[in-house]
Amino acid sequence: MNCKEARELIFTDYLDGQLDAGRKLRVDLHLAHCGQCNELFAGLKKTAMEPFIGLDKPQPPEFIWQKVKETIQAEQEERVSVFAVLWEKVKSAVYIPRPAFVIATVVTMILLFAITFSFKPQGKIEYFAYSTENPAEVFTNNGIGFGTSIEQYFL
Amino acid sequence: MRDISKEILLKAQEGDIKSFEIVYRETSGFVYNVAFRIVNNRQEAEEVTQEVFLNIYHKLKDFRFQSALKTWIYRITVNCAINHYKKMSRERNKRQEYGDDLNRSGETFTSPRGESGAEYDEEIVNYFLDALNPDQKSCVVLRSIEGLSYQDIAESLKININTVRSRLKRAREKLLALKKEVAKNEL
C-alpha cells in the first residue's frame, strides 16, 4: 500500500474503525514504517476525533414538548371547527323549514299512494273473466279459428 | 433510544397524542443534539426540535416501516436543521451588509475561554463545526458525535456511501488546516 492509498483510508474508514480486518492490517503495516502517514493519523485523532468524544449531550428543555403538544391540539381543534363550519354551510345551503318539510313529505306520500293504487289492471281482469266464460270465442277468433294446424289438432 | 413498539407507532400514526409523546421522549434527545450541533445555537436548536416533531407528527402517516425509525428521524432533523441554518446565515449576511452585526467571518479562535477539558472541547468543536459547510457538518455530526456507521449516514442523508467518505475527508482536511491556524494564532 502506498501513501496515497493509505491517506485516503486514514482520513475516513481507518480513523472511524469502518475497515475490515484485512484492509486494516494493510494500513497498520503501512503506518508501521511511514512517519508522515503516522503523523497525519496522530493529528487527525487529536483534532477530528478526541474533541468529539464525550461531548455533553443535553436533553431538550421540557417546554419544547409542551409547545409541540399545544400546537398539535390547536391544529386538531381547528380541523374540527373547519368541519363544523363546512357542515353548517352545507346545512344552510339545503335548509328547508320543518313545517314545509312535513307538508312536502305528506304530499309526496299521498301522491305515491294514489299512483300505486289508481292504476288497477281493470281491463285485464275483465278480459280474463270473459275468456273463462266464453273460451270458444276467445280462443277460436269468434268461432272462426285461426286456421293453424296445431289449432286444428286441438280443436 | 429504546425500541418503540409497532403498536405505539401505529397509534401515533392515527394521531394519538399519548403514543406520540412516547415517540418524542425516546427520540428528542438525539434530535435536539443534532440540531444544536448543526445550528450551533441553543435557542435555534429548540426551534428546530419543535419544527422537527411537528413534521414527524404530520409525516408519520406516510412512514411505511421500510427504513428504521431512527434513520427516518435523523433525515428529517438534518434537513430541518440545515434549512434553518441557511435561513439564519442569509439573515446574518443581510445584517452584516447593513453593519448591524459582528463580522463573524473575521473572528479568529485564539485560546479557549473554558477552563476544564470538557469546556475546551465544547468550544473547539463549535468553532470547528462552524467552519464547515452544512453538508460536511451533518456528516461529521452524525459520525463523530452520534456514532452512526457510514451506511446509516448514507441512508439518513439519502446519499451514496462514497459521498459520505468524501464529505468526511474534506471536512477533516479543513479541521486540520484550522488546527494549524489556531496553533499559529496561539504562538
Boltz contact constraints between the chains, C-beta under 6 A:
constraints:
  - contact:
      token1: [A, 11]
      token2: [B, 169]
      max_distance: 6.0
  - contact:
      token1: [A, 11]
      token2: [B, 172]
      max_distance: 6.0
  - contact:
      token1: [A, 12]
      token2: [B, 165]
      max_distance: 6.0
  - contact:
      token1: [A, 12]
      token2: [B, 168]
      max_distance: 6.0
  - contact:
      token1: [A, 12]
      token2: [B, 169]
      max_distance: 6.0
  - contact:
      token1: [A, 18]
      token2: [B, 150]
      max_distance: 6.0
  - contact:
      token1: [A, 47]
      token2: [B, 175]
      max_distance: 6.0
  - contact:
      token1: [A, 47]
      token2: [B, 176]
      max_distance: 6.0
  - contact:
      token1: [A, 47]
      token2: [B, 179]
      max_distance: 6.0
  - contact:
      token1: [A, 48]
      token2: [B, 172]
      max_distance: 6.0
  - contact:
      token1: [A, 48]
      token2: [B, 175]
      max_distance: 6.0
  - contact:
      token1: [A, 51]
      token2: [B, 121]
      max_distance: 6.0
  - contact:
      token1: [A, 51]
      token2: [B, 124]
      max_distance: 6.0
  - contact:
      token1: [A, 51]
      token2: [B, 125]
      max_distance: 6.0
  - contact:
      token1: [A, 52]
      token2: [B, 144]
      max_distance: 6.0
  - contact:
      token1: [A, 52]
      token2: [B, 145]
      max_distance: 6.0
  - contact:
      token1: [A, 57]
      token2: [B, 33]
      max_distance: 6.0
  - contact:
      token1: [A, 59]
      token2: [B, 29]
      max_distance: 6.0
  - contact:
      token1: [A, 60]
      token2: [B, 28]
      max_distance: 6.0
  - contact:
      token1: [A, 60]
      token2: [B, 32]
      max_distance: 6.0
  - contact:
      token1: [A, 60]
      token2: [B, 49]
      max_distance: 6.0
  - contact:
      token1: [A, 64]
      token2: [B, 46]
      max_distance: 6.0
  - contact:
      token1: [A, 64]
      token2: [B, 49]
      max_distance: 6.0
  - contact:
      token1: [A, 64]
      token2: [B, 50]
      max_distance: 6.0
  - contact:
      token1: [A, 65]
      token2: [B, 24]
      max_distance: 6.0
  - contact:
      token1: [A, 67]
      token2: [B, 50]
      max_distance: 6.0
  - contact:
      token1: [A, 68]
      token2: [B, 50]
      max_distance: 6.0
  - contact:
      token1: [A, 68]
      token2: [B, 53]
      max_distance: 6.0
  - contact:
      token1: [A, 72]
      token2: [B, 57]
      max_distance: 6.0
